[in-house]
Amino acid sequence: MSQAQPASNVLLVEVPPQFIALCQASGVSPQATLRGLAAMLCGLRYDEDNRLLPLEDGAG
């Protein structure tokens, strides 16, 4: 049974040029970096198919 994901919101955010440079040096887009950070703060992560999943508890 597949669960539908809630609709995403689009947000315009100003970031310092150092953030863009860090993302470029890491080979990750600024969009992916911010999406991943937002997901992590919500206790979620993206899998290889771009689906949101709960963070794994490392203590288990």
Helices and strands as residue ranges (DSSP letters): H 17-26, H 30-41, E 44-46, E 52-54
